[in-house]
């Protein structure tokens, strides 16, 4: 499957004029020639994003112009527009970065010659040490060496201490330690690290954010919380210690956007109120938890690429529902062992249509009970060690269900690989587990368990 990627990041702002209110007021921010006491017009722009945000009203478009020095992160949009007159924030390709210079005098010196300062962050997956895949400290513009303990600190290195088990009581949890390079002739070393902030937070209703790039922060690149009518267009998030994007019980549309090299995941949306649609988005190289996670809520991904994420491509869990259509889910160049393309949790719902799933140890894994729903229609499975792995769970004391009523497979094509079915039945004496393995040539026998899928094909 080939996706049309011709509309990727930093498209001309003119392409998005249909989103903004052409009759509404326009406010301009220019950090190089602006003044916060000015009118905020193109001729007399404001100097800071904060001053522009304070003037937002329904129907207003806030234009933020790119500058040589990146804008600071932690951009918080708390005012609301209306459905007829949304607030529009247009970055015109601006970069907001949490990578900041922190002089040595703002660090605490230790007796062993190292220095430390707190780095609050949401890198939940890291059990004991930073493994996020991107640097946290730079010395004179060069990335420092990431070591695994304070004892290993050498000149030009850093160590982020994490204690997930006792984080509330350990005063050193999320402490960043550094040992700067030795200086000669009294020269100083320029030290940069990242901030604790996220990139852009939308706290109001009917807000459009477009043409922005955010990078480096301890939290999410883009986030919302229980708001409605929010749109993100042509945005990019990279190098965040939590998610590139995370919607918390909000109603959102995301178009033509890119989330990559984030530590927590590319996207994690949560809460049952969440209703989010992703169109023509790319999620890749997100380093710890994987590409996309949907927890509760209702979601759609249309024309998206989810690829080269080291853990899982997509997780649908805690009663979430997902329509995945016209997309690519790909393992990428890393080791396939244990890598899952799509994981459908018990009691959740997934409909996959016209999508390619390739390059995984297991392409699609699910646990089926009376609440699970799965439809796979007109999809291609290729280059996987195992295409489908179904665990069917019948719990004692609960109403019986027919697995074939919960799973629909039709018009799919499976290249040579295996299938697995695990039947689990709970009784007075515990669980009885039966496992059957099927090769590609035994696909008909496997599919017969789900009502007989004569419309699909498989090959050796």
Backbone torsions as a table, in degrees:
resi	resn	phi	psi	omega
1	UNK	NA	132.5	178.7
2	UNK	-115.5	126.2	179.7
3	UNK	-97.2	148.1	176.2
4	UNK	-80.3	105.2	-178.5
5	UNK	-102.7	19.0	-175.2
6	UNK	-70.5	-12.3	-176.4
7	UNK	-105.7	31.6	-172.1
8	UNK	-74.6	-167.3	-163.2
9	UNK	-52.1	146.1	175.9
10	UNK	66.0	45.4	171.1
11	UNK	-69.1	161.1	179.7
12	UNK	-61.3	132.0	-179.9
13	UNK	-54.1	-27.2	-178.6
14	UNK	-61.0	-23.9	179.6
15	UNK	-66.0	-17.0	-172.6
16	UNK	-111.9	14.7	-178.4
17	UNK	-60.5	-25.3	-179.4
18	UNK	-65.7	-19.1	-178.2
19	UNK	-80.4	-33.2	-173.8
20	UNK	-89.0	162.2	177.8
21	UNK	-86.0	104.1	-175.2
22	UNK	-66.1	-23.8	-178.9
23	UNK	-91.5	-9.2	-176.0
24	UNK	-81.8	172.5	178.8
25	UNK	-69.2	147.2	176.4
26	UNK	-118.7	133.6	178.0
27	UNK	-119.6	135.8	-176.5
28	UNK	-116.7	138.4	176.5
29	UNK	-123.4	126.8	178.7
30	UNK	-137.0	107.9	-175.3
31	UNK	-68.3	-14.4	-176.4
32	UNK	-97.2	-28.0	-179.2
33	UNK	-127.7	7.6	-174.3
34	UNK	-91.3	171.6	177.9
35	UNK	-148.2	128.2	-176.1
36	UNK	-68.8	-10.6	176.5
37	UNK	-94.8	3.1	-177.3
38	UNK	-85.3	-177.0	-176.0
39	UNK	-74.7	-22.7	-177.3
40	UNK	84.8	18.5	176.5
41	UNK	-88.2	174.7	176.1
42	UNK	-60.5	-40.0	-178.9
43	UNK	-74.4	-31.8	-178.3
44	UNK	-130.5	74.0	-174.1
45	UNK	-76.6	164.5	171.1
46	UNK	-78.4	167.1	-177.1
47	UNK	-102.4	-24.0	-174.2
48	UNK	-128.4	150.7	176.0
49	UNK	-63.0	-38.8	-179.4
50	UNK	-56.4	-43.7	179.6
51	UNK	-65.3	-37.1	177.6
52	UNK	-66.7	-41.4	-179.7
53	UNK	-62.9	-32.9	-178.9
54	UNK	-68.9	-16.1	-178.5
55	UNK	-101.8	5.3	-175.6
56	UNK	-69.1	138.4	174.5
57	UNK	-144.9	164.6	176.7
58	UNK	-52.2	135.4	178.3
59	UNK	86.6	-4.7	-177.7
60	UNK	-86.0	138.0	171.4
61	UNK	-108.7	122.3	178.3
62	UNK	-99.5	114.2	179.3
63	UNK	-96.2	121.3	178.8
64	UNK	-113.0	115.2	-173.2
65	UNK	-87.1	142.6	177.4
66	UNK	-61.5	152.6	176.9
67	UNK	-141.5	164.6	-177.0
68	UNK	-63.0	-43.6	176.8
69	UNK	-88.8	129.1	-178.2
70	UNK	-58.8	147.3	171.7
71	UNK	-66.3	152.5	174.2
72	UNK	-70.9	153.7	175.5
73	UNK	-81.1	-164.8	-175.6
74	UNK	61.4	49.5	175.5
75	UNK	-87.8	114.8	-172.6
76	UNK	-115.0	114.8	-177.8
77	UNK	-103.2	104.7	-172.9
78	UNK	-108.9	-10.2	-179.5
79	UNK	-89.1	157.8	-174.9
80	UNK	-115.2	147.0	167.2
81	UNK	-98.5	-159.3	174.6
82	UNK	-127.1	169.5	178.9
83	UNK	-60.4	-36.3	-179.8
84	UNK	-81.0	-31.3	-177.8
85	UNK	-133.0	79.3	178.9
86	UNK	-71.1	157.9	168.1
87	UNK	-82.7	135.4	-179.3
88	UNK	-121.1	128.2	174.9
89	UNK	-112.8	110.9	-177.2
90	UNK	-111.4	113.7	-178.7
91	UNK	-84.9	-10.8	179.0
92	UNK	52.2	33.1	-179.9
93	UNK	89.6	11.7	-179.0
94	UNK	-62.9	149.4	174.3
95	UNK	-109.8	127.8	170.8
96	UNK	-113.9	126.0	-173.2
97	UNK	-129.3	138.1	174.2
98	UNK	-91.6	7.6	174.8
99	UNK	-80.9	113.6	-173.1
100	UNK	-130.2	152.8	173.2
101	UNK	-77.6	130.5	177.4
102	UNK	-127.0	101.0	-177.1
103	UNK	-58.1	154.0	-175.1
104	UNK	-59.6	-30.1	-179.8
105	UNK	-67.1	-12.5	176.5
106	UNK	-92.9	5.2	174.9
107	UNK	-104.6	158.1	175.6
108	UNK	-96.7	126.4	-178.7
109	UNK	-84.0	135.4	177.7
110	UNK	-99.4	163.0	-177.5
111	UNK	-62.6	-28.0	-178.3
112	UNK	-84.3	6.1	178.4
113	UNK	91.4	-5.2	174.6
114	UNK	-83.7	170.4	178.2
115	UNK	-128.7	156.7	-179.4
116	UNK	-145.0	156.8	171.0
117	UNK	-159.6	152.2	179.7
118	UNK	-69.5	144.3	172.1
119	UNK	-131.4	80.7	177.1
120	UNK	-59.9	134.5	-177.2
121	UNK	-158.4	166.8	-178.3
122	UNK	-112.1	35.6	178.8
123	UNK	-79.0	76.1	-169.5
124	UNK	-65.2	-31.4	-172.6
125	UNK	-74.7	-19.5	-174.3
126	UNK	-80.4	117.0	-173.3
127	UNK	-75.3	-41.5	-173.8
128	UNK	-142.1	-10.6	-174.3
129	UNK	-158.2	149.2	-179.5
130	UNK	-66.0	123.0	177.7
131	UNK	-134.0	42.1	-171.2
132	UNK	-83.2	-11.4	175.3
133	UNK	88.6	3.7	174.5
134	UNK	-145.2	155.6	-174.2
135	UNK	-71.6	156.1	175.5
136	UNK	-112.9	-16.0	-175.7
137	UNK	-138.8	141.7	175.8
138	UNK	-129.3	138.8	174.8
139	UNK	-115.0	117.9	-176.4
140	UNK	50.1	41.2	175.6
141	UNK	84.4	-7.8	179.4
142	UNK	-100.6	136.0	-180.0
143	UNK	-61.3	133.8	175.9
144	UNK	-71.9	167.4	178.4
145	UNK	-87.0	126.7	179.9
146	UNK	-86.6	113.5	179.2
147	UNK	-108.7	168.9	-169.5
148	UNK	-101.2	0.7	177.1
149	UNK	-161.2	163.3	177.3
150	UNK	-63.8	-34.0	-178.1
151	UNK	-65.6	-23.6	-178.4
152	UNK	-89.2	-1.4	-178.2
153	UNK	-61.5	125.9	175.1
154	UNK	-127.1	175.2	-179.4
155	UNK	-54.8	127.6	178.9
156	UNK	79.7	28.1	-177.9
157	UNK	-127.2	168.6	177.0
158	UNK	-146.2	161.5	179.2
159	UNK	-146.4	126.5	174.9
160	UNK	-100.8	114.8	-178.7
161	UNK	-84.7	128.8	177.0
162	UNK	-131.6	137.7	176.5
163	UNK	-134.7	81.8	-175.9
164	UNK	-63.2	-32.7	-175.8
165	UNK	-67.9	-34.0	-175.7
166	UNK	-129.5	39.7	-172.4
167	UNK	-63.8	-29.0	-177.0
168	UNK	-78.8	-19.5	-176.8
169	UNK	-114.0	-14.5	-179.2
170	UNK	-88.4	112.3	-176.2
171	UNK	-66.8	-15.8	-179.0
172	UNK	-93.4	-5.7	179.3
173	UNK	-56.8	132.5	-176.8
174	UNK	63.4	38.5	171.9
175	UNK	-101.4	132.4	179.5
176	UNK	-100.6	124.1	179.2
177	UNK	-108.9	140.7	177.3
178	UNK	-135.6	156.1	166.3
179	UNK	-129.9	100.5	-175.7
180	UNK	-64.2	157.7	174.5
181	UNK	-61.9	149.0	176.2
182	UNK	-69.5	142.8	-176.9
183	UNK	-105.3	156.6	177.7
184	UNK	-123.9	151.1	177.4
185	UNK	57.0	27.2	176.2
186	UNK	75.3	5.7	178.6
187	UNK	-65.8	150.7	177.6
188	UNK	-98.9	161.7	178.4
189	UNK	-107.5	129.8	176.0
190	UNK	-81.3	120.3	-177.0
191	UNK	-110.4	128.1	174.9
192	UNK	-122.4	145.0	172.2
193	UNK	-146.3	-177.5	-177.3
194	UNK	-101.3	160.4	179.8
195	UNK	-90.6	172.2	177.9
196	UNK	-81.0	-12.9	-168.4
197	UNK	-75.3	167.0	165.9
198	UNK	-89.9	-174.7	-178.3
199	UNK	-87.1	-78.6	-179.4
200	UNK	-127.3	125.3	177.1
201	UNK	-112.6	127.7	176.7
202	UNK	-105.6	116.5	179.7
203	UNK	-111.4	0.8	179.7
204	UNK	-109.3	171.2	178.0
205	UNK	-94.1	154.1	174.5
206	UNK	53.8	61.6	-179.9
207	UNK	-125.5	135.2	175.6
208	UNK	-113.4	127.1	174.9
209	UNK	-118.6	127.4	-176.7
210	UNK	-147.7	157.5	173.9
211	UNK	58.6	51.8	-178.9
212	UNK	-131.9	147.1	169.6
213	UNK	-122.9	129.0	175.6
214	UNK	-123.5	147.2	-177.6
215	UNK	-151.1	153.5	171.0
216	UNK	59.5	103.5	174.1
217	UNK	-168.7	163.8	-177.6
218	UNK	-83.9	-7.4	-176.4
219	UNK	-125.8	-142.7	-176.5
220	UNK	-86.1	148.8	174.9
221	UNK	-68.3	-50.3	175.0
222	UNK	-130.6	140.7	-178.8
223	UNK	-149.9	152.7	173.6
224	UNK	-135.5	166.0	178.7
225	UNK	-147.0	103.1	171.9
226	UNK	53.1	40.4	175.3
227	UNK	-116.5	170.7	-174.1
228	UNK	-125.8	158.6	173.3
229	UNK	67.5	30.0	-179.4
230	UNK	-94.9	137.4	179.4
231	UNK	-130.1	133.9	170.7
232	UNK	-117.0	128.8	179.7
233	UNK	-130.8	130.3	173.8
234	UNK	55.2	52.0	177.4
235	UNK	-115.3	156.8	179.9
236	UNK	-135.0	139.1	174.4
237	UNK	-132.3	132.4	-178.2
238	UNK	-147.5	147.3	172.4
239	UNK	63.7	45.0	172.3
240	UNK	-104.9	144.7	-177.2
241	UNK	-75.1	-17.9	173.2
242	UNK	-108.5	-128.1	-177.2
243	UNK	-93.5	155.5	170.1
244	UNK	-68.0	-38.7	177.1
245	UNK	-146.1	138.9	178.7
246	UNK	-149.2	121.0	179.4
247	UNK	-108.6	129.6	-173.5
248	UNK	-112.4	89.7	177.7
249	UNK	68.3	27.7	-175.9
250	UNK	-109.7	162.2	173.7
251	UNK	-104.0	114.5	-167.1
252	UNK	-141.5	149.3	167.8
253	UNK	-122.2	132.7	179.8
254	UNK	-123.8	125.4	-176.6
255	UNK	-127.0	144.2	167.0
256	UNK	50.6	49.1	-172.2
257	UNK	-127.5	166.6	-168.7
258	UNK	-139.9	127.5	-179.4
259	UNK	-131.2	116.8	-172.3
260	UNK	-150.5	151.9	176.2
261	UNK	56.4	38.2	173.0
262	UNK	-100.1	149.2	-170.9
263	UNK	-80.2	-46.5	-176.7
264	UNK	-67.7	-50.5	177.0
265	UNK	177.3	169.0	174.3
266	UNK	-69.6	-48.2	-178.9
267	UNK	-140.0	133.1	168.9
268	UNK	-137.2	113.8	178.4
269	UNK	-113.3	138.3	-171.3
270	UNK	-136.8	166.2	177.2
271	UNK	81.7	144.6	-173.1
272	UNK	-67.1	-21.3	-179.5
273	UNK	-78.2	-11.9	-175.4
274	UNK	-65.3	131.8	174.2
275	UNK	-137.8	101.9	-170.4
276	UNK	-129.3	135.7	175.6
277	UNK	-118.5	131.0	175.2
278	UNK	-112.7	126.7	-179.7
279	UNK	-124.2	125.2	175.0
280	UNK	53.5	50.5	179.0
281	UNK	-111.3	157.0	178.4
282	UNK	-125.0	131.1	-178.8
283	UNK	-129.6	113.9	-172.7
284	UNK	-152.9	153.9	174.8
285	UNK	57.3	31.8	176.1
286	UNK	-88.0	124.1	-145.8
287	UNK	-88.8	-29.7	-170.4
288	UNK	-107.7	-60.3	-174.7
289	UNK	-90.5	-15.0	178.0
290	UNK	118.2	-165.6	-172.3
291	UNK	-78.9	-62.8	-171.1
292	UNK	-136.4	136.0	172.5
293	UNK	-131.7	129.8	174.9
294	UNK	-118.1	118.2	-179.5
295	UNK	-114.0	110.8	-175.1
296	UNK	62.6	180.0	176.0
297	UNK	80.2	179.1	-177.2
298	UNK	-123.2	130.1	-171.1
299	UNK	-138.5	153.0	172.5
300	UNK	-135.4	140.7	170.8
301	UNK	-129.9	118.5	-174.0
302	UNK	-127.4	124.2	179.1
303	UNK	64.9	37.6	-175.5
304	UNK	-107.7	157.4	170.6
305	UNK	-115.1	124.5	174.1
306	UNK	-122.3	107.0	-168.0
307	UNK	-146.8	152.4	170.6
308	UNK	57.3	36.1	174.3
309	UNK	-98.7	127.6	-165.9
310	UNK	-67.8	-19.0	-177.5
311	UNK	-102.7	-75.6	177.8
312	UNK	-133.5	154.7	173.7
313	UNK	-74.4	-61.9	-177.5
314	UNK	-136.6	136.9	172.4
315	UNK	-120.6	129.3	177.2
316	UNK	-121.1	116.4	-170.1
317	UNK	-149.1	172.0	176.2
318	UNK	55.7	41.0	175.7
319	UNK	82.0	9.5	179.1
320	UNK	-69.7	156.7	173.8
321	UNK	-124.1	139.0	-179.5
322	UNK	-137.4	131.2	165.6
323	UNK	-102.7	118.2	178.6
324	UNK	-115.2	118.5	-171.2
325	UNK	-139.1	140.2	172.5
326	UNK	55.2	45.9	-171.5
327	UNK	-130.2	175.8	176.0
328	UNK	-127.9	127.3	173.1
329	UNK	-119.0	114.0	-169.6
330	UNK	-133.1	141.2	-178.1
331	UNK	-73.5	-36.1	-179.7
332	UNK	87.7	-161.9	-170.1
333	UNK	-87.5	-5.0	-176.4
334	UNK	-80.5	174.5	179.5
335	UNK	-59.9	138.2	-178.0
336	UNK	-83.7	-22.0	-171.1
337	UNK	-55.3	122.4	179.5
338	UNK	78.1	-0.9	-175.6
339	UNK	-84.0	128.4	-176.9
340	UNK	-111.0	132.9	178.2
341	UNK	-73.3	-58.3	178.3
342	UNK	-131.9	127.8	176.7
343	UNK	-115.3	116.3	178.3
344	UNK	-101.6	116.7	-177.3
345	UNK	-76.4	160.8	179.0
346	UNK	-57.4	128.9	177.4
347	UNK	81.1	9.2	177.2
348	UNK	-106.2	174.6	-174.5
349	UNK	-132.6	138.5	-178.7
350	UNK	-141.9	133.0	171.7
351	UNK	-125.2	117.9	-178.4
352	UNK	-114.0	126.3	-177.0
353	UNK	-134.1	136.5	172.2
354	UNK	48.8	49.9	-175.1
355	UNK	-129.2	144.2	175.1
356	UNK	-100.2	131.8	177.6
357	UNK	-125.5	115.5	-172.8
358	UNK	-148.5	154.2	171.9
359	UNK	83.5	30.4	-176.9
360	UNK	-122.4	158.4	168.7
361	UNK	-64.9	-46.4	172.0
362	UNK	-130.2	123.3	-176.7
363	UNK	-71.9	-49.0	-176.8
364	UNK	-138.8	121.7	-178.1
365	UNK	-123.4	132.8	-179.4
366	UNK	-147.9	153.7	170.6
367	UNK	-111.4	121.3	-171.9
368	UNK	-103.7	124.8	168.6
369	UNK	-134.6	-165.0	-172.8
370	UNK	-67.4	-15.7	-179.9
371	UNK	-102.7	-13.7	-178.0
372	UNK	-71.7	141.0	173.8
373	UNK	-135.8	131.4	-179.3
374	UNK	-140.0	126.4	171.9
375	UNK	-128.1	126.9	175.8
376	UNK	-123.0	114.0	-168.4
377	UNK	-130.5	121.6	172.5
378	UNK	58.7	46.9	-179.0
379	UNK	-112.2	157.3	176.9
380	UNK	-113.0	127.2	176.0
381	UNK	-113.3	120.2	-177.9
382	UNK	-148.1	148.6	175.3
383	UNK	67.4	23.7	177.5
384	UNK	-105.1	151.3	173.4
385	UNK	-72.8	-37.9	176.5
386	UNK	-140.1	131.2	-177.4
387	UNK	-81.0	-51.7	-174.3
388	UNK	-128.0	136.0	178.0
389	UNK	-133.7	102.9	-176.1
390	UNK	-108.1	126.2	170.4
391	UNK	-110.0	118.3	-177.1
392	UNK	-103.1	118.2	-172.7
393	UNK	-112.9	119.5	174.8
394	UNK	-113.7	110.7	-176.4
395	UNK	-93.6	142.4	179.5
396	UNK	-61.4	139.0	175.6
397	UNK	81.7	-0.3	177.6
398	UNK	-109.5	155.6	-177.1
399	UNK	-59.0	139.5	178.2
400	UNK	-67.9	151.9	176.6
401	UNK	-137.9	157.4	177.6
402	UNK	-100.6	117.8	-177.2
403	UNK	-59.9	-33.3	-177.9
404	UNK	-68.3	-19.4	175.1
405	UNK	-81.1	-13.8	-178.4
406	UNK	-99.7	-17.0	-174.6
407	UNK	-126.0	130.8	174.9
408	UNK	-128.2	121.1	174.9
409	UNK	-118.6	128.6	179.2
410	UNK	-157.0	142.7	173.2
411	UNK	59.4	29.4	179.1
412	UNK	-96.2	159.7	173.7
413	UNK	-125.2	128.3	-178.0
414	UNK	-115.5	115.8	170.9
415	UNK	-72.3	169.8	-171.4
416	UNK	-54.6	119.4	175.2
417	UNK	-179.1	174.0	-174.7
418	UNK	-99.5	176.9	178.1
419	UNK	-137.6	152.0	178.0
420	UNK	-135.9	141.6	174.6
421	UNK	-129.1	126.6	177.4
422	UNK	-118.2	122.4	177.9
423	UNK	-104.9	123.2	-179.6
424	UNK	-121.5	121.2	178.0
425	UNK	-123.4	127.5	-179.7
426	UNK	-90.1	133.1	178.7
427	UNK	-134.3	-175.0	179.4
428	UNK	-63.3	-25.4	-177.1
429	UNK	-99.2	6.2	179.0
430	UNK	117.7	-159.7	-177.7
431	UNK	-91.4	137.0	169.6
432	UNK	-106.3	123.4	-173.5
433	UNK	-119.6	126.7	175.9
434	UNK	-122.6	129.0	-178.6
435	UNK	-119.9	127.8	177.1
436	UNK	-122.0	133.9	176.8
437	UNK	-108.5	139.7	-179.2
438	UNK	-128.9	135.6	174.7
439	UNK	-85.8	175.9	179.6
440	UNK	-58.8	-36.6	-179.0
441	UNK	-75.0	-9.5	178.7
442	UNK	-106.0	20.8	-177.5
443	UNK	-59.8	-37.9	-178.9
444	UNK	-60.2	-39.2	178.9
445	UNK	-66.6	-39.6	177.7
446	UNK	-64.8	-47.4	-175.3
447	UNK	-69.1	-22.8	179.2
448	UNK	-60.8	-24.7	177.9
449	UNK	-67.8	-18.5	-176.0
450	UNK	-113.7	29.8	174.4
451	UNK	97.3	4.2	177.3
452	UNK	80.5	95.1	-176.3
453	UNK	-99.5	82.0	-177.7
454	UNK	-78.7	-6.8	-176.6
455	UNK	-87.4	-14.8	-179.1
456	UNK	-92.6	164.9	179.0
457	UNK	-135.3	155.6	177.0
458	UNK	-141.1	162.9	-178.9
459	UNK	-142.2	158.8	178.7
460	UNK	-72.9	NA	NA
